[in-house]
Amino acid sequence: MTNERPNNTTVVGKKAPDFKAKAVENGEIKETSLSDYSGKWKVLFFYPLDFTFVCPTEITAFSDHIERFEKLNCQVLGCSVDSEHSHLAWTKVPRTDGGLGEIRYPILADITKNIARDYGVLWDEAVALRGTFIIDDNNVVQHASINNLGVGRNVEEVARLVEGYQHVAKVGEVCPAGWQPGSDTMKPDPKGSKEYFNKLK
C-alpha cells in the first residue's frame, strides 16, 4: 500500500493493486482479497458512502444484472470506505426505503481507505469517487473510469466493456466505437483494418 494518491490512469495496463479486506456477501461478513478471484475477470467499482442516494441505485443495478457478468466469468466487487457492519446493516433495509436488500456479490469494507487510495479514487482523503475498474483474468487492469459524485454509472455499459475486452483478448482484433457483441471488429494494422473500413462504403 502507498501513502500517496496515485493517478488512476497509471493503473491501466498494469497489474491491479492487490488487497485484503472484510466484505459482506450473502448476508455474512467474510475476508476476501483480489487473489481469491484469480483466473476470473473482475469489475471492481467504488462508491462514496453507505446510506446515501445515488449509490444504492448502482449497487442494486449490478446485483440485478449479475447473471450477465457470471456468464462472462466476471466477478463483481463493490467497495466503499464504510465498515463491514455498515454494509451489513444497509442490506437489511428494503430497497423501497433506500436500502439494498439482498446483494449477490461482495461489498468490500475499505475503512483504512487504502484500496481507494491505491486505485486513485480517494477524494479529499474522505470518500471514494465512482471509480470503475475492469481487471482481466491475469489481473491486469484493462479499463478505468471515474464519475464525480453526482452521476451514477450505466451497468449495461460496464458489461459491454467487459465483453469487448474479452473479445480483444480472445480474437486479437480491436473493437470500433459503439461495438456490440456479434458486430464487426477490425484487424489492428493499416492493411487489415481496411477490411472493416471498406464495409462502411
Z-matrix of the N, CA and C atoms (Angstrom, degrees):
N
C 1 1.456
C 2 1.540 1 109.74
N 3 1.320 2 115.85 1 147.81
C 4 1.458 3 119.52 2 179.47
C 5 1.517 4 109.74 3 -112.61
N 6 1.320 5 115.94 4 159.07
C 7 1.455 6 121.06 5 175.62
C 8 1.514 7 111.82 6 -95.52
N 9 1.334 8 116.66 7 -6.66
C 10 1.448 9 120.50 8 179.34
C 11 1.522 10 109.68 9 -90.99
N 12 1.320 11 114.70 10 158.36
C 13 1.461 12 119.48 11 174.49
C 14 1.519 13 108.14 12 -93.31
N 15 1.354 14 118.22 13 105.19
C 16 1.457 15 119.94 14 -178.16
C 17 1.519 16 111.91 15 -75.12
N 18 1.295 17 116.25 16 159.12
C 19 1.455 18 122.33 17 173.10
C 20 1.517 19 107.27 18 -82.96
N 21 1.339 20 117.78 19 123.20
C 22 1.457 21 119.11 20 -172.62
C 23 1.522 22 112.82 21 -64.42
N 24 1.339 23 118.79 22 -21.27
C 25 1.455 24 119.76 23 179.65
C 26 1.523 25 111.37 24 -66.33
N 27 1.333 26 117.97 25 -20.69
C 28 1.462 27 119.64 26 178.41
C 29 1.522 28 111.30 27 -76.71
N 30 1.323 29 118.05 28 -10.41
C 31 1.458 30 121.33 29 -177.95
C 32 1.525 31 111.60 30 -79.41
N 33 1.319 32 117.90 31 -32.15
C 34 1.462 33 121.47 32 -176.39
C 35 1.526 34 110.14 33 -63.04
N 36 1.331 35 114.63 34 132.36
C 37 1.458 36 120.45 35 -179.95
C 38 1.513 37 113.88 36 85.54
N 39 1.323 38 116.68 37 -0.94
C 40 1.458 39 121.23 38 -179.68
C 41 1.525 40 110.25 39 -116.99
N 42 1.315 41 116.22 40 167.92
C 43 1.452 42 120.64 41 176.01
C 44 1.528 43 109.72 42 -61.11
N 45 1.318 44 115.93 43 135.82
C 46 1.452 45 120.34 44 178.70
C 47 1.519 46 110.16 45 -67.80
N 48 1.325 47 117.88 46 135.87
C 49 1.471 48 119.97 47 176.11
C 50 1.534 49 110.56 48 -58.45
N 51 1.323 50 116.12 49 126.92
C 52 1.461 51 119.84 50 -179.52
C 53 1.521 52 109.42 51 -75.52
N 54 1.298 53 115.90 52 162.76
C 55 1.465 54 120.70 53 178.16
C 56 1.521 55 109.12 54 -156.34
N 57 1.305 56 114.64 55 160.24
C 58 1.458 57 123.19 56 171.15
C 59 1.516 58 106.30 57 -136.42
N 60 1.325 59 116.75 58 130.56
C 61 1.469 60 119.62 59 -174.59
C 62 1.514 61 110.22 60 -156.62
N 63 1.330 62 115.38 61 160.47
C 64 1.446 63 121.43 62 169.20
C 65 1.525 64 108.06 63 -73.17
N 66 1.320 65 115.70 64 146.75
C 67 1.460 66 120.06 65 179.74
C 68 1.517 67 109.33 66 -145.23
N 69 1.318 68 115.54 67 154.86
C 70 1.458 69 121.64 68 172.58
C 71 1.525 70 107.66 69 -102.31
N 72 1.331 71 115.35 70 125.19
C 73 1.454 72 121.18 71 179.80
C 74 1.524 73 108.54 72 -146.39
N 75 1.327 74 115.76 73 128.57
C 76 1.462 75 121.86 74 179.79
C 77 1.529 76 112.10 75 53.78
N 78 1.330 77 115.55 76 38.99
C 79 1.445 78 119.95 77 176.42
C 80 1.511 79 115.32 78 76.59
N 81 1.333 80 117.20 79 10.24
C 82 1.461 81 121.58 80 -179.47
C 83 1.520 82 110.52 81 -127.88
N 84 1.331 83 115.34 82 156.24
C 85 1.463 84 121.37 83 175.93
C 86 1.516 85 108.13 84 -97.07
N 87 1.329 86 116.34 85 129.46
C 88 1.462 87 121.75 86 179.79
C 89 1.514 88 108.78 87 -142.24
N 90 1.319 89 115.87 88 167.53
C 91 1.466 90 120.04 89 174.48
C 92 1.515 91 108.28 90 -99.32
N 93 1.318 92 115.52 91 137.08
C 94 1.455 93 119.87 92 -179.71
C 95 1.519 94 109.93 93 -139.66
N 96 1.312 95 116.72 94 162.03
C 97 1.462 96 122.45 95 178.10
C 98 1.515 97 108.61 96 -145.17
N 99 1.311 98 116.30 97 162.80
C 100 1.459 99 120.09 98 178.16
C 101 1.519 100 110.45 99 -60.80
N 102 1.320 101 116.65 100 -37.21
C 103 1.468 102 120.62 101 -177.76
C 104 1.521 103 112.70 102 -66.08
N 105 1.333 104 117.93 103 -16.89
C 106 1.465 105 120.68 104 176.10
C 107 1.527 106 111.61 105 -63.09
N 108 1.320 107 116.65 106 -19.16
C 109 1.462 108 121.18 107 -175.12
C 110 1.529 109 111.84 108 -113.11
N 111 1.320 110 116.23 109 27.89
C 112 1.465 111 120.75 110 176.90
C 113 1.526 112 109.65 111 -58.47
N 114 1.324 113 115.77 112 139.71
C 115 1.460 114 121.01 113 -178.71
C 116 1.513 115 113.71 114 86.52
N 117 1.324 116 116.77 115 -4.74
C 118 1.458 117 121.93 116 176.27
C 119 1.522 118 110.09 117 -112.56
N 120 1.311 119 115.78 118 155.64
C 121 1.453 120 120.60 119 165.36
C 122 1.521 121 108.07 120 -77.74
N 123 1.313 122 116.53 121 153.69
C 124 1.455 123 121.23 122 -179.40
C 125 1.524 124 111.28 123 -133.87
N 126 1.326 125 116.12 124 141.59
C 127 1.467 126 121.85 125 164.53
C 128 1.514 127 105.98 126 -113.35
N 129 1.318 128 116.15 127 112.96
C 130 1.462 129 122.51 128 176.16
C 131 1.519 130 107.27 129 -106.14
N 132 1.331 131 115.91 130 117.38
C 133 1.459 132 117.86 131 178.85
C 134 1.528 133 110.47 132 -123.89
N 135 1.315 134 114.58 133 140.60
C 136 1.457 135 122.77 134 179.53
C 137 1.525 136 109.32 135 -104.55
N 138 1.321 137 115.19 136 145.74
C 139 1.455 138 120.25 137 173.30
C 140 1.529 139 107.84 138 -135.99
N 141 1.339 140 118.74 139 159.14
C 142 1.474 141 120.54 140 -170.47
C 143 1.524 142 115.03 141 -66.45
N 144 1.322 143 118.44 142 -58.07
C 145 1.465 144 120.17 143 -171.48
C 146 1.531 145 111.64 144 -155.18
N 147 1.327 146 115.29 145 150.72
C 148 1.462 147 121.35 146 170.16
C 149 1.532 148 110.09 147 -67.29
N 150 1.310 149 114.98 148 159.95
C 151 1.463 150 122.72 149 175.34
C 152 1.527 151 112.04 150 56.81
N 153 1.335 152 115.04 151 40.46
C 154 1.462 153 119.91 152 175.87
C 155 1.529 154 108.63 153 -116.23
N 156 1.323 155 119.13 154 -150.31
C 157 1.457 156 120.77 155 -163.52
C 158 1.529 157 113.41 156 -117.66
N 159 1.319 158 118.10 157 -59.73
C 160 1.462 159 120.60 158 177.25
C 161 1.533 160 110.43 159 -70.89
N 162 1.320 161 116.14 160 -36.26
C 163 1.469 162 121.32 161 -173.05
C 164 1.526 163 114.09 162 -53.82
N 165 1.353 164 120.18 163 -47.18
C 166 1.462 165 117.81 164 -178.14
C 167 1.523 166 113.25 165 -64.41
N 168 1.331 167 117.50 166 -27.59
C 169 1.463 168 119.06 167 178.74
C 170 1.526 169 110.78 168 -68.09
N 171 1.322 170 117.29 169 -35.01
C 172 1.464 171 120.69 170 177.73
C 173 1.529 172 110.97 171 -73.32
N 174 1.326 173 115.71 172 -46.79
C 175 1.462 174 120.54 173 -176.02
C 176 1.523 175 110.68 174 -61.39
N 177 1.322 176 117.15 175 -44.53
C 178 1.459 177 119.96 176 179.83
C 179 1.527 178 111.39 177 -71.65
N 180 1.324 179 118.13 178 -31.83
C 181 1.469 180 120.21 179 177.72
C 182 1.530 181 110.76 180 -63.65
N 183 1.338 182 117.61 181 -42.36
C 184 1.462 183 119.59 182 176.13
C 185 1.531 184 110.04 183 -61.65
N 186 1.322 185 117.06 184 -40.90
C 187 1.461 186 120.32 185 -179.89
C 188 1.529 187 111.27 186 -65.21
N 189 1.321 188 116.68 187 -40.38
C 190 1.464 189 120.95 188 -179.14
C 191 1.528 190 112.26 189 -67.93
N 192 1.332 191 117.48 190 -23.31
C 193 1.465 192 121.86 191 -179.98
C 194 1.534 193 111.84 192 -104.69
N 195 1.324 194 117.74 193 16.67
C 196 1.462 195 119.83 194 -170.40
C 197 1.524 196 112.51 195 -62.61
N 198 1.336 197 118.79 196 -32.09
C 199 1.468 198 119.52 197 -179.92
C 200 1.522 199 111.67 198 -61.97
N 201 1.319 200 116.97 199 -35.10
C 202 1.470 201 119.66 200 179.08
C 203 1.518 202 110.59 201 -63.24
N 204 1.330 203 117.21 202 -40.70
C 205 1.461 204 120.48 203 179.01
C 206 1.526 205 110.76 204 -72.22
N 207 1.322 206 117.01 205 -37.69
C 208 1.465 207 119.81 206 178.74
C 209 1.522 208 111.53 207 -61.91
N 210 1.339 209 117.29 208 -38.14
C 211 1.464 210 120.99 209 177.79
C 212 1.527 211 111.42 210 -64.50
N 213 1.311 212 116.59 211 -22.61
C 214 1.468 213 121.98 212 178.84
C 215 1.530 214 111.81 213 -93.79
N 216 1.345 215 116.93 214 9.95
C 217 1.471 216 121.48 215 -175.89
C 218 1.526 217 110.10 216 53.79
N 219 1.329 218 115.05 217 44.70
C 220 1.465 219 121.53 218 -174.50
C 221 1.524 220 109.63 219 -123.06
N 222 1.314 221 116.10 220 124.22
C 223 1.460 222 122.72 221 178.97
C 224 1.524 223 110.32 222 -92.42
N 225 1.311 224 116.77 223 125.41
C 226 1.460 225 121.94 224 175.55
C 227 1.524 226 108.52 225 -89.94
N 228 1.332 227 115.96 226 137.11
C 229 1.463 228 122.59 227 177.88
C 230 1.525 229 108.20 228 -135.93
N 231 1.327 230 116.88 229 122.69
C 232 1.457 231 121.22 230 173.16
C 233 1.514 232 109.76 231 -95.48
N 234 1.333 233 117.39 232 158.86
C 235 1.463 234 120.17 233 -177.75
C 236 1.520 235 110.60 234 -157.34
N 237 1.343 236 116.11 235 135.77
C 238 1.464 237 121.05 236 170.11
C 239 1.519 238 108.66 237 -145.86
N 240 1.316 239 116.01 238 174.83
C 241 1.464 240 120.68 239 -176.80
C 242 1.527 241 112.36 240 -83.64
N 243 1.331 242 117.59 241 6.63
C 244 1.457 243 121.23 242 177.91
C 245 1.529 244 110.75 243 -78.69
N 246 1.329 245 116.00 244 167.01
C 247 1.465 246 120.83 245 177.76
C 248 1.523 247 110.92 246 -81.35
N 249 1.316 248 115.55 247 162.93
C 250 1.456 249 120.53 248 176.19
C 251 1.532 250 111.55 249 -62.50
N 252 1.323 251 116.98 250 -29.59
C 253 1.461 252 120.80 251 179.41
C 254 1.534 253 110.86 252 -69.83
N 255 1.328 254 115.86 253 -37.47
C 256 1.460 255 120.05 254 175.24
C 257 1.520 256 110.31 255 -65.30
N 258 1.337 257 117.00 256 -44.07
C 259 1.470 258 120.74 257 177.04
C 260 1.522 259 110.52 258 -56.34
N 261 1.331 260 115.55 259 -48.73
C 262 1.461 261 120.30 260 -177.11
C 263 1.526 262 111.07 261 -61.75
N 264 1.317 263 116.31 262 -42.81
C 265 1.469 264 119.85 263 178.96
C 266 1.524 265 111.16 264 -61.94
N 267 1.331 266 116.96 265 -38.28
C 268 1.461 267 120.76 266 -178.62
C 269 1.525 268 111.43 267 -66.23
N 270 1.344 269 116.27 268 -34.39
C 271 1.470 270 118.54 269 178.71
C 272 1.524 271 112.03 270 -69.92
N 273 1.314 272 117.20 271 -14.46
C 274 1.469 273 121.11 272 178.88
C 275 1.528 274 111.73 273 -85.58
N 276 1.323 275 116.67 274 -9.26
C 277 1.470 276 121.38 275 -179.37
C 278 1.530 277 108.54 276 -93.13
N 279 1.327 278 118.85 277 130.22
C 280 1.472 279 120.64 278 179.01
C 281 1.522 280 112.05 279 -61.57
N 282 1.328 281 115.55 280 151.52
C 283 1.463 282 120.06 281 178.50
C 284 1.522 283 111.87 282 -59.29
N 285 1.315 284 116.46 283 -34.96
C 286 1.464 285 119.90 284 -178.14
C 287 1.516 286 112.64 285 -66.28
N 288 1.331 287 116.56 286 -15.13
C 289 1.465 288 121.38 287 176.62
C 290 1.528 289 111.98 288 -106.98
N 291 1.334 290 116.86 289 16.45
C 292 1.458 291 120.68 290 179.47
C 293 1.516 292 113.79 291 87.87
N 294 1.332 293 116.65 292 9.22
C 295 1.464 294 120.66 293 178.52
C 296 1.515 295 112.08 294 -92.10
N 297 1.333 296 114.62 295 -170.98
C 298 1.458 297 120.57 296 -176.70
C 299 1.517 298 113.14 297 -102.19
N 300 1.340 299 117.22 298 -33.46
C 301 1.447 300 118.74 299 -169.92
C 302 1.521 301 110.04 300 65.24
N 303 1.310 302 117.07 301 -152.96
C 304 1.475 303 120.96 302 -179.33
C 305 1.523 304 110.51 303 -72.10
N 306 1.329 305 116.32 304 128.24
C 307 1.462 306 123.00 305 177.06
C 308 1.519 307 108.03 306 -117.95
N 309 1.324 308 116.24 307 133.71
C 310 1.456 309 121.23 308 -167.63
C 311 1.531 310 113.80 309 -101.93
N 312 1.304 311 116.74 310 31.47
C 313 1.462 312 122.61 311 175.35
C 314 1.526 313 107.41 312 -158.57
N 315 1.334 314 119.04 313 164.46
C 316 1.472 315 120.62 314 -177.45
C 317 1.529 316 112.56 315 -72.99
N 318 1.324 317 115.10 316 143.42
C 319 1.462 318 122.03 317 171.12
C 320 1.522 319 107.16 318 -115.82
N 321 1.340 320 116.07 319 116.82
C 322 1.454 321 122.62 320 -173.65
C 323 1.523 322 111.70 321 -82.43
N 324 1.330 323 115.21 322 144.24
C 325 1.458 324 122.30 323 175.27
C 326 1.529 325 108.79 324 -100.32
N 327 1.310 326 116.54 325 113.07
C 328 1.469 327 122.09 326 -177.02
C 329 1.531 328 109.60 327 -111.80
N 330 1.329 329 116.51 328 57.13
C 331 1.467 330 119.34 329 -174.64
C 332 1.530 331 112.28 330 -68.28
N 333 1.327 332 118.89 331 -22.18
C 334 1.467 333 121.02 332 174.49
C 335 1.526 334 111.73 333 -78.51
N 336 1.331 335 116.07 334 -16.45
C 337 1.470 336 124.46 335 -177.83
C 338 1.526 337 112.13 336 69.06
N 339 1.304 338 117.36 337 11.46
C 340 1.467 339 120.16 338 -178.33
C 341 1.524 340 112.78 339 -71.61
N 342 1.328 341 117.38 340 -34.94
C 343 1.469 342 118.87 341 179.86
C 344 1.526 343 109.24 342 -67.27
N 345 1.333 344 116.33 343 -48.67
C 346 1.470 345 119.91 344 177.92
C 347 1.522 346 111.09 345 -59.66
N 348 1.311 347 116.70 346 -39.09
C 349 1.465 348 121.16 347 179.55
C 350 1.531 349 110.66 348 -65.38
N 351 1.333 350 116.70 349 -44.67
C 352 1.458 351 119.98 350 -178.13
C 353 1.525 352 112.50 351 -66.04
N 354 1.334 353 116.99 352 -29.05
C 355 1.463 354 120.32 353 179.43
C 356 1.531 355 112.41 354 -93.04
N 357 1.338 356 116.46 355 1.37
C 358 1.456 357 120.39 356 172.82
C 359 1.508 358 115.15 357 75.93
N 360 1.352 359 117.83 358 26.37
C 361 1.459 360 119.76 359 -178.13
C 362 1.525 361 113.09 360 -116.54
N 363 1.334 362 117.58 361 4.81
C 364 1.461 363 119.80 362 -178.79
C 365 1.529 364 109.38 363 -75.17
N 366 1.314 365 115.47 364 121.77
C 367 1.462 366 121.61 365 -175.33
C 368 1.516 367 110.02 366 -103.46
N 369 1.321 368 116.01 367 121.44
C 370 1.456 369 122.73 368 174.99
C 371 1.534 370 111.79 369 56.12
N 372 1.351 371 115.53 370 30.50
C 373 1.467 372 121.68 371 -179.27
C 374 1.519 373 112.39 372 54.87
N 375 1.333 374 116.43 373 26.52
C 376 1.467 375 119.97 374 -174.38
C 377 1.520 376 112.59 375 -121.86
N 378 1.335 377 117.76 376 -62.57
C 379 1.457 378 121.86 377 -176.51
C 380 1.529 379 109.00 378 -133.69
N 381 1.329 380 115.18 379 166.64
C 382 1.459 381 119.97 380 177.29
C 383 1.520 382 110.11 381 -89.23
N 384 1.320 383 115.83 382 137.48
C 385 1.455 384 120.73 383 168.29
C 386 1.531 385 108.54 384 -69.82
N 387 1.322 386 116.66 385 172.65
C 388 1.461 387 120.66 386 -177.51
C 389 1.534 388 110.08 387 -81.25
N 390 1.326 389 115.56 388 73.05
C 391 1.457 390 121.64 389 179.70
C 392 1.519 391 111.13 390 -85.19
N 393 1.329 392 115.99 391 140.20
C 394 1.460 393 122.41 392 177.81
C 395 1.530 394 108.81 393 -128.36
N 396 1.326 395 116.15 394 128.33
C 397 1.457 396 121.56 395 -177.42
C 398 1.522 397 109.57 396 -129.43
N 399 1.334 398 115.28 397 126.75
C 400 1.460 399 121.09 398 173.73
C 401 1.521 400 107.39 399 -102.67
N 402 1.324 401 115.30 400 121.17
C 403 1.461 402 123.10 401 -173.86
C 404 1.523 403 107.98 402 -118.08
N 405 1.324 404 117.58 403 127.83
C 406 1.469 405 119.14 404 -174.76
C 407 1.522 406 112.37 405 -80.39
N 408 1.326 407 115.81 406 -176.99
C 409 1.464 408 120.61 407 -175.53
C 410 1.524 409 113.03 408 -74.70
N 411 1.318 410 116.97 409 -3.90
C 412 1.462 411 121.95 410 171.41
C 413 1.529 412 111.58 411 -105.21
N 414 1.329 413 115.98 412 12.40
C 415 1.468 414 123.91 413 179.30
C 416 1.524 415 113.57 414 64.72
N 417 1.324 416 116.43 415 29.11
C 418 1.461 417 121.62 416 173.53
C 419 1.528 418 108.65 417 -99.03
N 420 1.329 419 116.65 418 133.50
C 421 1.462 420 120.88 419 179.79
C 422 1.527 421 109.21 420 -74.83
N 423 1.326 422 116.29 421 120.30
C 424 1.459 423 121.50 422 -180.00
C 425 1.529 424 112.68 423 -98.86
N 426 1.319 425 116.45 424 -21.94
C 427 1.470 426 119.88 425 -177.03
C 428 1.519 427 109.33 426 -150.44
N 429 1.339 428 115.45 427 141.74
C 430 1.455 429 121.52 428 173.08
C 431 1.526 430 108.29 429 -143.40
N 432 1.319 431 116.10 430 133.35
C 433 1.461 432 120.10 431 175.56
C 434 1.522 433 108.42 432 -145.60
N 435 1.315 434 115.89 433 153.91
C 436 1.464 435 121.08 434 -178.80
C 437 1.524 436 109.35 435 -134.34
N 438 1.329 437 115.55 436 125.26
C 439 1.460 438 121.46 437 169.72
C 440 1.524 439 108.44 438 -98.01
N 441 1.330 440 116.37 439 144.61
C 442 1.454 441 119.17 440 168.27
C 443 1.526 442 108.69 441 -68.97
N 444 1.311 443 117.24 442 172.38
C 445 1.455 444 121.37 443 -167.11
C 446 1.524 445 114.56 444 -63.87
N 447 1.330 446 118.24 445 -27.90
C 448 1.455 447 120.23 446 -168.17
C 449 1.508 448 117.57 447 -81.36
N 450 1.347 449 118.48 448 -12.92
C 451 1.467 450 120.23 449 -173.95
C 452 1.522 451 110.36 450 -126.89
N 453 1.329 452 116.24 451 128.42
C 454 1.457 453 121.60 452 179.76
C 455 1.514 454 112.88 453 -80.82
N 456 1.318 455 115.25 454 166.83
C 457 1.458 456 122.65 455 -177.67
C 458 1.521 457 112.56 456 -88.12
N 459 1.325 458 114.89 457 162.60
C 460 1.460 459 122.79 458 174.05
C 461 1.529 460 107.65 459 -100.44
N 462 1.325 461 116.83 460 107.50
C 463 1.463 462 121.15 461 -175.23
C 464 1.529 463 111.25 462 -65.10
N 465 1.330 464 117.59 463 -35.75
C 466 1.462 465 119.75 464 178.46
C 467 1.530 466 111.22 465 -63.85
N 468 1.324 467 117.20 466 -34.41
C 469 1.465 468 120.11 467 176.80
C 470 1.520 469 110.82 468 -68.18
N 471 1.338 470 117.82 469 -37.94
C 472 1.462 471 120.43 470 176.41
C 473 1.528 472 109.91 471 -61.50
N 474 1.329 473 117.06 472 -43.37
C 475 1.470 474 120.75 473 178.54
C 476 1.530 475 110.58 474 -63.45
N 477 1.332 476 117.01 475 -40.35
C 478 1.470 477 120.23 476 178.16
C 479 1.524 478 111.12 477 -61.29
N 480 1.322 479 116.71 478 -40.10
C 481 1.458 480 120.06 479 178.88
C 482 1.526 481 111.38 480 -65.55
N 483 1.335 482 117.23 481 -40.11
C 484 1.462 483 119.90 482 175.77
C 485 1.526 484 109.67 483 -59.03
N 486 1.331 485 116.47 484 -46.57
C 487 1.469 486 120.51 485 179.56
C 488 1.522 487 110.68 486 -60.72
N 489 1.323 488 116.94 487 -39.88
C 490 1.459 489 120.30 488 179.67
C 491 1.515 490 112.76 489 -64.73
N 492 1.325 491 116.83 490 -47.86
C 493 1.466 492 119.61 491 -179.77
C 494 1.524 493 111.58 492 -67.05
N 495 1.322 494 117.18 493 -33.20
C 496 1.459 495 119.10 494 175.67
C 497 1.521 496 110.77 495 -67.06
N 498 1.329 497 116.72 496 -38.09
C 499 1.461 498 120.53 497 178.63
C 500 1.524 499 110.95 498 -64.22
N 501 1.336 500 116.17 499 -43.56
C 502 1.462 501 120.39 500 177.65
C 503 1.530 502 110.60 501 -60.28
N 504 1.335 503 116.55 502 -44.12
C 505 1.459 504 120.76 503 -178.75
C 506 1.517 505 111.80 504 -64.85
N 507 1.319 506 116.58 505 -34.61
C 508 1.469 507 120.77 506 -176.37
C 509 1.520 508 112.73 507 -82.24
N 510 1.323 509 116.98 508 -43.81
C 511 1.458 510 121.52 509 -170.37
C 512 1.524 511 112.41 510 -99.67
N 513 1.343 512 117.15 511 -29.00
C 514 1.457 513 119.97 512 -179.42
C 515 1.508 514 113.68 513 87.80
N 516 1.341 515 117.89 514 -1.58
C 517 1.455 516 121.21 515 174.27
C 518 1.521 517 108.95 516 -96.29
N 519 1.326 518 116.59 517 164.15
C 520 1.457 519 121.25 518 -175.33
C 521 1.526 520 110.25 519 -109.11
N 522 1.330 521 115.94 520 158.12
C 523 1.463 522 122.29 521 -172.97
C 524 1.522 523 110.50 522 -103.57
N 525 1.330 524 118.16 523 121.72
C 526 1.464 525 120.59 524 177.97
C 527 1.517 526 111.59 525 -73.11
N 528 1.316 527 115.31 526 174.75
C 529 1.469 528 121.05 527 -179.40
C 530 1.524 529 110.76 528 -56.65
N 531 1.332 530 115.57 529 137.38
C 532 1.453 531 120.48 530 177.04
C 533 1.506 532 114.61 531 74.93
N 534 1.335 533 117.45 532 10.20
C 535 1.474 534 120.38 533 -178.36
C 536 1.518 535 110.84 534 -55.98
N 537 1.339 536 114.27 535 140.27
C 538 1.458 537 122.69 536 173.32
C 539 1.524 538 108.39 537 -127.55
N 540 1.334 539 118.46 538 150.98
C 541 1.464 540 120.12 539 178.55
C 542 1.526 541 111.66 540 -51.82
N 543 1.326 542 115.21 541 130.32
C 544 1.454 543 120.82 542 -179.00
C 545 1.513 544 114.24 543 95.67
N 546 1.326 545 117.71 544 -14.54
C 547 1.464 546 119.35 545 178.74
C 548 1.522 547 110.46 546 -87.63
N 549 1.323 548 115.69 547 172.17
C 550 1.467 549 120.89 548 -173.20
C 551 1.527 550 112.13 549 -69.03
N 552 1.330 551 114.86 550 144.59
C 553 1.457 552 122.13 551 170.35
C 554 1.526 553 107.63 552 -115.47
N 555 1.320 554 116.63 553 -178.13
C 556 1.470 555 118.80 554 -178.40
C 557 1.524 556 110.86 555 -135.13
N 558 1.324 557 114.31 556 151.97
C 559 1.460 558 120.31 557 175.53
C 560 1.531 559 108.68 558 -75.12
N 561 1.338 560 118.09 559 134.98
C 562 1.463 561 120.50 560 -174.55
C 563 1.527 562 113.17 561 -84.48
N 564 1.336 563 116.51 562 56.85
C 565 1.463 564 120.09 563 174.21
C 566 1.525 565 107.92 564 -151.12
N 567 1.340 566 117.98 565 157.71
C 568 1.468 567 120.68 566 -173.05
C 569 1.527 568 113.73 567 -57.28
N 570 1.328 569 117.87 568 -40.01
C 571 1.459 570 120.54 569 -177.95
C 572 1.527 571 111.04 570 -77.15
N 573 1.329 572 115.78 571 -50.05
C 574 1.461 573 119.41 572 -176.51
C 575 1.512 574 113.32 573 -64.32
N 576 1.327 575 117.97 574 -32.67
C 577 1.464 576 120.73 575 -178.39
C 578 1.523 577 112.39 576 -65.11
N 579 1.356 578 116.50 577 -21.46
C 580 1.475 579 118.84 578 -179.85
C 581 1.519 580 111.87 579 -64.99
N 582 1.335 581 117.31 580 -25.27
C 583 1.462 582 119.08 581 176.34
C 584 1.517 583 110.52 582 -59.36
N 585 1.328 584 115.81 583 -40.27
C 586 1.471 585 119.85 584 178.08
C 587 1.526 586 110.81 585 -71.02
N 588 1.343 587 116.92 586 -48.75
C 589 1.452 588 120.26 587 -174.95
C 590 1.521 589 112.13 588 -65.31
N 591 1.349 590 117.35 589 -30.66
C 592 1.472 591 120.02 590 178.52
C 593 1.526 592 111.90 591 -66.19
N 594 1.343 593 116.76 592 -24.70
C 595 1.465 594 119.99 593 178.66
C 596 1.522 595 111.60 594 -73.76
N 597 1.328 596 117.26 595 -13.28
C 598 1.453 597 120.70 596 -177.59
C 599 1.517 598 112.40 597 -83.82
N 600 1.324 599 117.05 598 -8.18
C 601 1.470 600 120.43 599 -177.64
C 602 1.527 601 111.22 600 -68.67
